[in-house]
Amino acid sequence: MQGVLTGFAVIAVVIAVGYLIGRRGYLGDNGREVLTKLAFHVASPALLFTTLARADLSMVFSSRLVVTALSTAAMAGVFVAVGVVRGWGVGRTTIGALCSSYVNSGNLGIPIAVYVLGDASLVAPVLLFQLLLLTPIALTVLDLSARDGKDPLWLRLLTPLRNPIAVGSLAGVAVSATGLRIPSAVMDPVTLIGNMSVPAVLLAFGISLCGSTMPGRGPDRHLVLLSVALKSVGQPAAAWALAVGVFGLRGHQLLDVVVTSALPAAQNLYTYASSYRVGERLARDSILVSTVLSVPVLVVVAALLG
């Protein structure tokens, strides 16, 4: 359990620093917005590029990835269905669907994979699936909804290529797939810039908590409760049912897929919500509550299946 506690402790400390920065006003009134833009337009694309450029794409295809993809689609689908019926709007429904299914496979998933599962590479398939498929689809939906269909069709079809997150991911995949060797004089600065991504996201998240009310209140409370329930309980339960009942996974393979599915919603979802100015409180509250709840959930999963 040291890996679980270590991962959460690191995140909590950086978020707390962000909260103190917000309270003291060190970055001024627009500090959160600047950090969000830095992460979304510069640092995160650089991080995704370097991560995927060095990734082994053959790791993507496995039964464990299929379980993850199906459980992700199920949770997102449930939220979308409820959002359509309740009329929550495209933007908020998309953010809520992400918060219900998009796991923190990076800054939290990696230490947990190392200390709980014994292999950091086990989160790589989930990370690649989210970066290559889930993120481009969700951001394309947000892009198109933000433009209200005013752009011509040919321009809307090119939407994924105008998104910095998608561009960074696709460029990294291209480098990995072709085996292109990038000189260190180019790769090192990109890596350095990418290293700002996680701290910037966490600091911006901490600043957003300054002066905010308790999570789960306000006009988005029903959306928050639904997304947290799906993320913290529904997704690991669905992953377990699919792994055992459909794919016959047992032992360590079963533990792998359930632990990764039980990870909380990723902090970068708040960056997406802030960048598109939609569902910001929904994202913030869902991330915070699911992160807190994931501690006992992961402990229970490890105790039952480990």
N, C-alpha and C positions, 0 to 999 in steps of 0.2 A: 504493500500500500504506500510505500515511500514515494513511488513514482506519481501516484495520484496526488498526494499531498504536495509534493514538490512542484508539479505542474500548476496546481491551483495557487500555491503561494507566490510563485513568480508573477502570475497574471494579476493577483490581488495587489501586490506591491506596486506594480507599474500603474495600475488603475488608480490606486490611492495617491500616487504622486500626481497624476493628472487631476484628481479631485482637488488637491492642495494648490496646484497651479491655478485652477479655476477660482478657488476661494480667494487667493491672493491677487488675482488679476495680473499675473506676470506676463501673459501673452496678450493682454488687452481684450476688448470686446469680441474680436474676430479670431481669437486664437484657435478655437475648435474648428472653425470653418477652414482656416489655413491648413491645419494639420490634416483635416479630412481631404482637402484638395491635393495636398502633397502626397498622401497615401494613395488616393484613387488614380491620379493622373501620372504620377512619377514613380513612387517607391514600390507600390504593389505590382505594377506591370514589370518593373525590373526584377523583383523577387520571383515572380511567376516565370519570367523568361529564363533566369538562371536555374531555377528548380527543375523546370521541364527540359531544358537543354541538356542537363546532366542525368535525366531520369532514364531508366530502362523501360521503354514503352511495352515490352513484352509482358511486364508484370500486370498490365491492365486486365488481361483476359484470364479470368479464373472463376470458379464457382462462388468463391467468397465475394468477388466483385458483383456478380449477378445478384446475390442475396442483398448486398448493400444497395444496388440500384433499384431493386424491386421494393425494398422497405422504404427507401427514399421516395420513390414515386407514389407509393401508397399513402404516406403521410402528407406529402404535398397535395396529392389528389383529394384527400379528405378535406383539407383546409380550403382548397380552391372550390370544391363543391359547396361547402358551407358558405363561403364568401359570395358565390354567385347567387345562392338562394337568399342570403341576407342583404345583398346589394352593397357590399363593402367597397366596391370599386376595384379597378384593375391594379392600381399601384399598391394599395394597402394589402390586397389579397396576395399579390406577388411577394411582397416583403414577408407577410405572414406565412406563406407557403415555404419560403426559404428558412425562416426561423423554426419551422416545424420539422425540417428534414436535413438542413445543411450543417454538418458536424464540424467541430473545431479540430480538424485533423492536423493542423500545423503546430502552433506554439503550445498547445495542450496535448494534442494527440501523439506527438513524437516522444515526449518524456514518459507518457503513460505506456506507449508501445515498448519503450526500452525497459522500464522497471516492472511492468505488469505482464507483458507478453514476451519480453526478452529479445525483441527484434524490431528496430525502428523502421525497417523496410515494410513492415506489415501495414502501415498506414499509407504507403505510397499509392496503392491502387485506388483507395478512397479519395486521396488528394487529387490524383489525376482525373478521376471520374468527375469530381466536382468542378475542377478547373476547365476541363475540356468540353464538358457537356452541360452540366447544370448551370454554371455561371453564365456562359454565353447566351443560353436560352432565356434565363431570367432577366439579364440586362437588356437583351433585345426587346423583350416584352415591355420593360420599363422605358426604354428609348422610344418605342413606337407609341406607347400610351402617352408619353410626355409631349409628343409632337402632334397628337390629336389627328393623325392621318392627313395632315396638310401637305406633306412631302409627296413628290411623285413616286410611283411604285418602284421604279428602278433604284431610287435613292433609299427607299425603305428596305429593299432587299440587301443593300450594302451596309445596313445598320451595324451588324456585328463587327465589320471591319473598321468602324469609326469609334469603337469602344476601346479605351486603352487597356483595360483588363483582358479583353478578348484578344487584342493584338499581341500583347505580351505573351499570352498563353500559346497562341498559334505559332508565333515566331519561335518559341522554345521547342515546341513539338517538331517544327520543320528542321531545326538544328539537330535535334536528337535523331529524327528519322533518317536524315541524310548523312549523319556521321560527320558533319562539318566541324572542323577544329577552329575555334575562335581564339585568336592570340590573347594572351594574358593581359596585354596592354589595353585591350578592349573589354575583356571579361571582368577584370578586377574592378574598374570603376563602376560598372553596372552592378556587380555584386555588392560593392560598398553602398551604392544608392539603395539597392533592394533591402539591405539590412535595416534601413530606416522604417520599413513598412510596418512591422509588428509593433515596435514602440510607438510610432505615430498613431496607429489605430487605437492602441490601448490608452494612450494619453488623451486622445480626443474623446474616447468613451468615458474616461474619468472626469474630464471637464464637463461633459454633458450631464453628469450626476449632480453637479454643483447647483444647489437651489431647486432641485427637482423633488417632486413628491414621492411617496412610497410607491414602488412598482405594483402593478395590478389594479391601479385606480384610474379614474378618468374615463373619457369616452372610448378608449381602446381596451378596456379591461377584459371584455369578453373575448376579443381577439388574442390578447396576451394569454389568458387562461387556456384557450384552445390550443394555441401553438406550443405552450409549455407542456401541456398534457400529451400532445402528440409526440413532441421531441423527447421528453424525459421518460415516458412510459410506453407510448405506442410504438415508437421506432425500435427500441430494443426488443420489445415483445414480438413485433412483426418479424424482425431479423431472426429471433430464436425459432419461431414457428416455421419460417421458410427454410432455415438451415436444417432443422431436424426433420420436418415433415416432407419437404420436397427434395432437398439435395442430400439428405442423409449424413450431414456433417456431425462429427463427434469429437470429443476431446479438445485438443488445442485449437483446431480449426473452428469449432463451434465457439470457443471462448473468444477467439480473434474477432469474429464478425459481430458478436453481441457487444463486446467492449467498445469497438469502434462505433457501433450504432448508438451506444449509450452516451457518447461524448456530447457535451452541450452545444448549443448554437454558436457559430463562430463569430468573433468580434468584428470581422470585416463586413458582416451584414449591416452593421450600423453605418459603416462607411458608404455602402451602397444606398441605404435609405437617406442619409444626409446629402449625398451627391445629387440625388433625384428629388430631394425635399418632399418625400412621401413616407409615411409610416415610421417616422424617426422615433417617436416614443414607443411604438409597438416593438420596434427592433431592440431599442435599449432595454426595455423592461423584460422582453422575452429572453434576451441574452443573459441578463443578470440573474433572473429567477432560474433559468435552466442550468446555469453554471453552478449555482448554489445546490440545486437538487441533484445534480449529477454526482456529487460526492457520495451521498449514501447509495445512490443507484449503482455506481461503479463498485463500491464496496460489496454490495449484495451480489452483483453479478460475478465478481471475482471469487466470492466465498462459495457460491453455488456451483459454478462451472470450473473453477480453477483446480 
